[in-house]
């Protein structure tokens, strides 16, 4: 089931979008009414798609969210807005959204835009090379890709090598070797780097306490998270956050 995040400060419209999505058997990850909440949920939930209102609390913060998604993630997004003027169109086009739905919208408008966005994203993902891939994507066994996708969807859980290896026909030793061969890192390193990517989003875009970030990412305590962050980023989480304040 696809997970979709709604970023909309008019609750009547947000609830209408939620109804449309649920009727199509899409899961609504949440409804965000302001930008800070949106950044936080994007970092912790990793939705499959985001619907974004351009104007949030009287400001064009929706475009900033779109630009962030385009620059820092692979999550497709669709603007849902009443703005159709040329200046706004030019501004949002530069963020390369997956779609643009004009208010007042019909159910068909929303459903079609989302289906097209998912189809285009799937095609793009198949043709692209993930960040950690050490060889061309077409040479990566589907078994390895499925494990990587599982990691992305369950990064906040305790992932054991034996369990991940059990998703493939290999024993743990051969699984680790093949994983590193195709994705460039051991499963442990891959999970850790993926979590640090999520942590950086939360440190940059929210004021969430670091102890809570650690918990959101599945670390047992603040200390273990801080040690892992320092190991990967060569600086403390506190120092990293200060550069964005």
Residue frames relative to the residue before (quaternion, step in Angstrom):
aa qw qx qy qz dx dy dz
X 1.0000 0.0000 0.0000 0.0000 0.00 0.00 0.00
X 0.4088 -0.7221 0.5058 0.2359 3.57 -0.86 0.97
X 0.2655 -0.7572 0.5809 0.1366 3.56 -1.06 0.86
X 0.0546 -0.8137 0.5780 -0.0275 3.56 -0.69 1.13
X 0.2364 -0.7644 0.5890 0.1134 3.55 -0.91 1.00
X 0.2203 -0.7694 0.5892 0.1108 3.58 -0.94 0.93
X 0.0723 -0.7668 0.6373 0.0246 3.57 -0.86 1.01
X 0.3150 0.7366 -0.5067 0.3185 3.56 -0.08 1.34
X 0.2613 -0.8095 0.5060 0.1429 3.60 -0.64 1.06
X 0.6054 0.4784 -0.3724 0.5157 3.61 1.27 0.02
X 0.3423 -0.8077 0.4416 0.1883 3.54 -0.15 1.33
X 0.5900 0.5626 -0.3813 0.4358 3.61 1.06 -0.58
X 0.6708 0.4730 -0.2876 0.4936 3.58 0.97 -0.90
X 0.6337 0.5399 -0.3327 0.4429 3.59 0.97 -0.85
X 0.6723 0.4886 -0.2919 0.4734 3.57 0.96 -0.87
X 0.6139 0.5342 -0.3452 0.4676 3.58 1.09 -0.66
X 0.6466 0.5028 -0.3089 0.4835 3.56 1.00 -0.84
X 0.6304 0.5380 -0.3285 0.4530 3.56 0.98 -0.84
X 0.6440 0.5215 -0.3167 0.4615 3.60 0.96 -0.87
X 0.6529 0.5204 -0.3103 0.4544 3.57 0.92 -0.92
X 0.6771 0.5027 -0.2906 0.4521 3.57 0.90 -0.96
X 0.6790 0.4906 -0.2990 0.4571 3.57 0.87 -0.91
X 0.6313 0.5329 -0.3334 0.4542 3.59 1.07 -0.67
X 0.6878 0.4309 -0.2657 0.5203 3.57 1.27 -0.41
X 0.4819 -0.6915 0.4041 0.3553 3.57 1.34 0.22
X 0.4310 0.6211 -0.5171 0.4015 3.55 1.03 0.85
X 0.3943 -0.7241 0.5160 0.2323 3.57 -1.01 0.76
X 0.2984 -0.7394 0.5754 0.1822 3.58 -0.94 0.87
X 0.3419 -0.7726 0.5030 0.1820 3.58 -0.45 1.24
X 0.7505 -0.2754 0.2135 0.5616 3.54 1.11 -0.67
X 0.3101 -0.7035 0.6009 0.2185 3.53 -1.36 0.17
X 0.1133 -0.7996 0.5892 0.0248 3.58 -0.63 1.15
X 0.2312 -0.7989 0.5425 0.1182 3.57 -0.89 0.92
X 0.7821 0.1717 -0.1381 0.5829 3.59 1.23 -0.05
X 0.6990 -0.5317 0.2978 0.3742 3.55 -1.22 0.55
X 0.6485 0.5384 -0.3382 0.4185 3.61 0.84 -0.91
X 0.6522 0.5021 -0.3073 0.4776 3.56 1.00 -0.83
X 0.6311 0.5428 -0.3289 0.4459 3.58 1.03 -0.79
X 0.6550 0.5053 -0.3177 0.4634 3.59 0.88 -0.91
X 0.6477 0.5295 -0.3205 0.4444 3.56 0.96 -0.87
X 0.7122 0.4514 -0.2681 0.4659 3.59 0.81 -0.97
X 0.5892 0.5473 -0.3752 0.4611 3.59 1.08 -0.58
X 0.6913 0.4943 -0.2787 0.4472 3.55 0.94 -0.91
X 0.7566 0.3978 -0.2154 0.4722 3.58 0.96 -0.82
X 0.7629 0.3993 -0.2018 0.4667 3.59 1.02 -0.74
X 0.1616 -0.8162 0.5329 0.1540 3.61 1.15 -0.54
X 0.0083 0.8380 -0.5454 0.0145 3.62 0.62 1.05
X 0.5560 -0.6084 0.4532 0.3396 3.55 -1.26 0.41
X 0.7870 -0.0228 0.0274 0.6159 3.59 1.21 -0.48
X 0.1934 -0.7718 0.5956 0.1100 3.57 -1.18 0.61
X 0.2142 -0.7308 0.6353 0.1281 3.56 -1.02 0.91
X 0.0607 -0.8481 0.5253 -0.0335 3.59 -0.56 1.15
X 0.2900 -0.6998 0.6268 0.1824 3.54 -0.96 0.94
X 0.4830 -0.6912 0.4495 0.2949 3.60 -0.83 0.90
X 0.7664 0.3094 -0.1697 0.5368 3.58 0.91 -0.91
X 0.0220 0.7821 -0.6199 0.0589 3.55 -0.69 1.16
X 0.8333 -0.0640 -0.0074 0.5490 3.55 -0.63 1.16
X 0.7419 -0.4521 0.2222 0.4425 3.57 0.95 0.92
X 0.7059 0.4048 -0.2609 0.5194 3.60 1.25 0.04
X 0.5174 -0.6544 0.4601 0.3038 3.57 -1.18 0.57
X 0.1526 0.8298 -0.5204 0.1319 3.57 0.87 0.95
X 0.5301 0.6377 -0.4092 0.3807 3.57 1.19 -0.38
X 0.6331 0.5261 -0.3300 0.4620 3.56 1.06 -0.72
X 0.6206 0.5302 -0.3401 0.4670 3.59 1.06 -0.70
X 0.6348 0.5144 -0.3273 0.4747 3.58 1.03 -0.78
X 0.6454 0.5237 -0.3133 0.4594 3.56 0.98 -0.86
X 0.6588 0.5016 -0.3097 0.4674 3.56 0.94 -0.87
X 0.6299 0.5274 -0.3308 0.4644 3.58 1.03 -0.78
X 0.6569 0.5067 -0.3149 0.4611 3.60 0.90 -0.88
X 0.6714 0.5026 -0.2950 0.4579 3.58 0.98 -0.85
X 0.7358 0.4399 -0.2323 0.4595 3.58 0.95 -0.88
X 0.8233 0.3033 -0.1064 0.4678 3.58 0.97 -0.85
X 0.7727 0.2518 -0.1579 0.5610 3.60 1.21 -0.17
X 0.4187 -0.6604 0.5461 0.3005 3.53 -1.36 -0.09
X 0.4108 0.7251 -0.4521 0.3181 3.58 1.27 0.39
X 0.3455 -0.7367 0.5349 0.2275 3.65 -0.68 0.98
X 0.0733 -0.8028 0.5911 0.0277 3.57 -1.13 0.58
X 0.2052 -0.7594 0.6105 0.0923 3.53 -1.24 0.62
X 0.3335 -0.7192 0.5713 0.2126 3.57 -0.94 0.88
X 0.0860 -0.7549 0.6486 0.0462 3.56 -1.05 0.85
X 0.2458 0.8049 -0.4768 0.2538 3.56 -0.12 1.27
X 0.4559 -0.6643 0.5168 0.2894 3.56 -1.28 0.34
X 0.5452 0.6337 -0.3914 0.3847 3.60 1.29 -0.10
X 0.0340 0.8041 -0.5916 0.0472 3.57 -0.82 1.03
X 0.4073 0.7212 -0.4732 0.3001 3.59 1.25 0.21
X 0.6541 -0.5602 0.3517 0.3669 3.56 -1.15 0.67
X 0.6410 0.5377 -0.3417 0.4280 3.62 0.93 -0.83
X 0.6768 0.4788 -0.2936 0.4760 3.58 0.93 -0.88
X 0.6254 0.5407 -0.3359 0.4513 3.57 0.97 -0.85
X 0.6623 0.5014 -0.3051 0.4658 3.58 0.92 -0.91
X 0.6628 0.5185 -0.3075 0.4441 3.57 0.98 -0.86
X 0.7156 0.4373 -0.2728 0.4714 3.60 0.85 -0.89
X 0.5772 0.5918 -0.3821 0.4131 3.60 1.10 -0.59
X 0.6308 0.5558 -0.3322 0.4275 3.58 1.06 -0.71
X 0.6690 0.4804 -0.3028 0.4796 3.61 1.23 -0.33
X 0.3464 -0.7889 0.4441 0.2457 3.59 1.36 0.06
X 0.0590 0.8103 -0.5790 0.0691 3.62 0.51 1.12
X 0.5235 -0.6244 0.4768 0.3297 3.56 -1.27 0.35
X 0.8084 -0.0431 0.0311 0.5862 3.58 1.25 -0.20
X 0.1878 -0.7588 0.6166 0.0933 3.54 -1.36 0.24
X 0.0364 -0.8075 0.5880 -0.0292 3.58 -0.45 1.23
X 0.2764 -0.7899 0.5332 0.1238 3.54 -0.76 1.10
X 0.3567 -0.7087 0.5732 0.2051 3.55 -0.99 0.92
X 0.5515 -0.2282 -0.8016 0.0354 1.57 -2.01 1.49
X 0.2748 -0.7977 0.5232 0.1201 3.54 -0.84 0.99
X 0.3834 -0.6597 0.5871 0.2703 3.52 -1.34 0.33
X 0.6593 -0.4963 0.3768 0.4207 3.56 -1.21 0.40
X 0.6535 0.5336 -0.3113 0.4373 3.56 0.93 -0.93
X 0.6098 0.5607 -0.3559 0.4326 3.59 1.06 -0.73
X 0.6917 0.4799 -0.2698 0.4675 3.56 0.89 -0.99
X 0.6765 0.5024 -0.2978 0.4486 3.58 0.82 -1.00
X 0.6673 0.5029 -0.3059 0.4563 3.59 0.89 -0.92
X 0.6541 0.5193 -0.3173 0.4493 3.58 0.91 -0.91
X 0.6739 0.4907 -0.2995 0.4641 3.59 0.95 -0.85
X 0.6569 0.5103 -0.3206 0.4530 3.59 0.90 -0.87
X 0.6460 0.5032 -0.3152 0.4797 3.58 0.99 -0.82
X 0.6474 0.5282 -0.3186 0.4476 3.58 0.97 -0.86
X 0.6658 0.4920 -0.3076 0.4690 3.59 0.92 -0.85
X 0.6489 0.5210 -0.3215 0.4517 3.58 0.94 -0.85
X 0.6736 0.4887 -0.2930 0.4706 3.58 0.94 -0.91
X 0.6520 0.5170 -0.3188 0.4538 3.57 0.99 -0.81
X 0.6413 0.5213 -0.3267 0.4585 3.59 0.96 -0.82
X 0.6533 0.5061 -0.3096 0.4703 3.55 0.98 -0.83
X 0.6544 0.5115 -0.3027 0.4675 3.56 0.99 -0.85
X 0.6604 0.5176 -0.3127 0.4451 3.58 0.95 -0.87
X 0.6501 0.5151 -0.3182 0.4592 3.57 1.01 -0.78
X 0.7210 0.4446 -0.2462 0.4710 3.57 1.10 -0.71
X 0.6524 0.5375 -0.3108 0.4347 3.57 1.24 -0.34
X 0.3707 -0.6832 0.5747 0.2561 3.54 -1.36 0.18
X 0.4188 -0.7232 0.4877 0.2524 3.63 -0.53 1.12
X 0.6919 -0.5298 0.3096 0.3805 3.55 -1.18 0.62
X 0.7762 0.3635 -0.1954 0.4767 3.59 0.90 -0.88
X 0.4636 0.7026 -0.4481 0.3011 3.59 1.23 -0.04
X 0.2960 -0.7804 0.5305 0.1481 3.55 -0.83 1.02
X 0.7560 0.2265 -0.1464 0.5964 3.60 1.27 -0.31
X 0.6846 -0.4659 0.3335 0.4507 3.63 -1.19 0.27
X 0.6245 -0.6021 0.3559 0.3475 3.55 -1.01 0.88
X 0.6542 0.5359 -0.3332 0.4169 3.59 0.95 -0.82
X 0.6708 0.4822 -0.2995 0.4773 3.58 1.23 -0.34
X 0.5479 0.5956 -0.4040 0.4263 3.59 1.27 -0.06
X 0.4484 -0.6982 0.4788 0.2867 3.63 -0.64 1.03
X 0.5777 -0.6023 0.4261 0.3493 3.55 -1.05 0.77
X 0.5899 0.5832 -0.3662 0.4217 3.60 1.12 -0.62
X 0.6628 0.4878 -0.2959 0.4850 3.58 1.02 -0.82
X 0.6423 0.5284 -0.3264 0.4491 3.58 0.95 -0.84
X 0.6489 0.5203 -0.3193 0.4542 3.57 1.00 -0.81
X 0.6302 0.5152 -0.3343 0.4751 3.58 1.03 -0.74
X 0.6459 0.5170 -0.3200 0.4617 3.61 0.95 -0.87
X 0.6537 0.5022 -0.3142 0.4709 3.59 0.96 -0.83
X 0.6269 0.5259 -0.3348 0.4672 3.58 1.04 -0.74
X 0.6263 0.5321 -0.3290 0.4653 3.57 1.01 -0.81
X 0.6527 0.5247 -0.3164 0.4456 3.59 0.91 -0.91
X 0.7219 0.4484 -0.2432 0.4675 3.57 1.00 -0.84
X 0.7916 0.2683 -0.1220 0.5352 3.59 1.19 -0.49
X 0.2184 0.8331 -0.4878 0.1421 3.58 1.18 0.56
X 0.6731 0.5068 -0.3008 0.4469 3.59 1.17 -0.53
X 0.6098 0.5361 -0.3522 0.4656 3.58 1.31 0.04
X 0.5578 -0.5742 0.4678 0.3745 3.55 -1.30 0.20
X 0.1050 -0.8260 0.5538 0.0092 3.58 -0.32 1.27
X 0.1648 -0.8074 0.5632 0.0620 3.56 -0.56 1.16
X 0.5917 -0.6056 0.4099 0.3392 3.55 -1.05 0.84
X 0.6428 0.5337 -0.3353 0.4353 3.58 0.89 -0.88
X 0.6596 0.5022 -0.3113 0.4645 3.58 0.98 -0.83
X 0.6705 0.4909 -0.3019 0.4673 3.59 0.89 -0.93
X 0.6436 0.5139 -0.3193 0.4687 3.57 0.97 -0.82
X 0.6258 0.5637 -0.3261 0.4293 3.57 1.13 -0.69
X 0.5931 0.5503 -0.3640 0.4614 3.58 1.27 -0.23
X 0.7091 0.3698 -0.2216 0.5579 3.57 1.33 -0.14
X 0.5730 -0.5970 0.4207 0.3717 3.62 -1.21 0.13
X 0.5939 0.6094 -0.3489 0.3928 3.60 1.28 -0.03
X 0.4915 -0.5940 0.5254 0.3599 3.54 -1.25 0.35
X 0.7247 -0.4631 0.2690 0.4336 3.63 -1.17 0.41
X 0.6489 0.5279 -0.3301 0.4374 3.60 0.92 -0.86
X 0.7123 0.4348 -0.2623 0.4845 3.58 0.81 -0.98
X 0.5906 0.5672 -0.3638 0.4440 3.58 1.12 -0.63
X 0.6670 0.4953 -0.3035 0.4666 3.60 0.83 -0.97
X 0.6610 0.5119 -0.3092 0.4533 3.57 0.92 -0.89
X 0.6917 0.4685 -0.2828 0.4712 3.60 0.89 -0.90
X 0.6106 0.5559 -0.3451 0.4461 3.58 1.03 -0.77
X 0.6904 0.4675 -0.2748 0.4788 3.56 0.88 -0.96
X 0.6066 0.5721 -0.3504 0.4266 3.58 1.02 -0.77
X 0.7867 0.3547 -0.1722 0.4750 3.57 0.84 -0.97
X 0.7884 0.3114 -0.1687 0.5030 3.61 1.00 -0.72
X 0.5587 -0.6794 0.3549 0.3169 3.58 1.24 0.12
X 0.7616 0.2321 -0.1485 0.5866 3.60 1.28 -0.24
X 0.5331 -0.5511 0.5029 0.3989 3.55 -1.26 0.27
X 0.6627 -0.4896 0.3526 0.4435 3.65 -1.13 0.33
X 0.6371 0.5329 -0.3309 0.4480 3.59 0.96 -0.84
X 0.6797 0.4818 -0.2884 0.4719 3.59 0.88 -0.94
X 0.6379 0.5445 -0.3206 0.4403 3.56 1.01 -0.85
X 0.6594 0.4975 -0.2987 0.4781 3.57 0.94 -0.95
X 0.6653 0.5164 -0.3051 0.4446 3.57 0.89 -0.94
X 0.6730 0.4854 -0.2997 0.4708 3.60 0.90 -0.88
X 0.6295 0.5291 -0.3355 0.4597 3.57 1.03 -0.75
X 0.6561 0.5026 -0.3078 0.4713 3.58 0.96 -0.85
X 0.6560 0.5093 -0.3215 0.4548 3.59 0.97 -0.79
X 0.5944 0.5511 -0.3628 0.4597 3.58 1.12 -0.59
X 0.6538 0.4899 -0.3032 0.4905 3.57 1.00 -0.82
X 0.6354 0.5408 -0.3289 0.4423 3.57 0.98 -0.84
X 0.6515 0.5266 -0.3198 0.4426 3.60 0.93 -0.85
X 0.6101 0.5390 -0.3511 0.4626 3.59 1.04 -0.72
X 0.6969 0.4741 -0.2760 0.4619 3.58 0.85 -0.97
X 0.6518 0.5087 -0.3171 0.4646 3.59 1.02 -0.73
X 0.6735 0.4996 -0.2850 0.4643 3.57 1.05 -0.79
X 0.8354 0.3184 -0.0957 0.4376 3.53 0.73 -1.14
X 0.7679 0.2837 -0.1793 0.5456 3.62 1.18 -0.22
X 0.4067 -0.6687 0.5572 0.2776 3.51 -1.39 0.11
X 0.2370 0.7929 -0.5236 0.2023 3.58 1.20 0.50
X 0.5074 -0.6432 0.4669 0.3330 3.62 -0.83 0.88
X 0.5711 -0.6225 0.4119 0.3415 3.56 -1.01 0.81
X 0.6043 0.5522 -0.3644 0.4440 3.59 1.05 -0.63
X 0.6630 0.4847 -0.3079 0.4804 3.59 1.05 -0.73
X 0.5966 0.5449 -0.3598 0.4665 3.59 1.07 -0.71
X 0.6305 0.5387 -0.3279 0.4525 3.57 0.97 -0.88
X 0.6766 0.4893 -0.2900 0.4676 3.58 0.91 -0.93
X 0.6392 0.5388 -0.3229 0.4436 3.60 0.98 -0.86
X 0.7259 0.4323 -0.2310 0.4825 3.56 1.07 -0.76
X 0.5986 -0.6239 0.3414 0.3687 3.57 1.26 0.13
X 0.4573 0.6617 -0.4728 0.3598 3.59 1.21 0.32
X 0.5482 -0.6526 0.4167 0.3163 3.58 -1.03 0.76
X 0.8055 -0.0562 0.0496 0.5878 3.60 1.12 -0.57
X 0.7187 -0.4387 0.3341 0.4236 3.55 -1.37 0.18
X 0.6566 0.5462 -0.3148 0.4140 3.58 0.94 -0.91
X 0.6835 0.4819 -0.3017 0.4578 3.59 0.86 -0.90
X 0.6240 0.5206 -0.3359 0.4762 3.57 1.08 -0.69
X 0.6694 0.5106 -0.3061 0.4443 3.58 0.85 -0.97
X 0.6368 0.5239 -0.3244 0.4634 3.58 1.02 -0.78
X 0.6698 0.4943 -0.2950 0.4691 3.58 0.94 -0.91
X 0.6429 0.5241 -0.3260 0.4536 3.60 0.95 -0.85
X 0.6593 0.5062 -0.3028 0.4664 3.57 0.93 -0.92
X 0.6427 0.5389 -0.3185 0.4416 3.57 1.00 -0.82
X 0.7368 0.4194 -0.2280 0.4788 3.59 0.90 -0.92
X 0.7995 0.3394 -0.1479 0.4731 3.57 0.82 -1.04
X 0.3656 -0.7617 0.4615 0.2706 3.60 1.29 -0.19
X 0.7159 0.2736 -0.2467 0.5932 3.56 1.18 0.65
X 0.5661 -0.6063 0.4254 0.3620 3.57 -1.19 0.43
X 0.6237 -0.5324 0.4147 0.3943 3.56 -1.26 0.41
X 0.6250 0.5443 -0.3344 0.4486 3.59 1.02 -0.78
X 0.6629 0.4986 -0.2984 0.4721 3.57 0.96 -0.89
X 0.6318 0.5334 -0.3305 0.4550 3.57 0.98 -0.83
X 0.6689 0.5059 -0.3062 0.4504 3.60 0.88 -0.93
X 0.6379 0.5599 -0.3380 0.4066 3.60 0.93 -0.86
X 0.6233 0.5529 -0.3525 0.4260 3.63 1.08 -0.60
X 0.7239 0.4089 -0.2434 0.4995 3.61 1.22 -0.31
X 0.5588 0.6021 -0.3967 0.4097 3.58 1.25 0.16
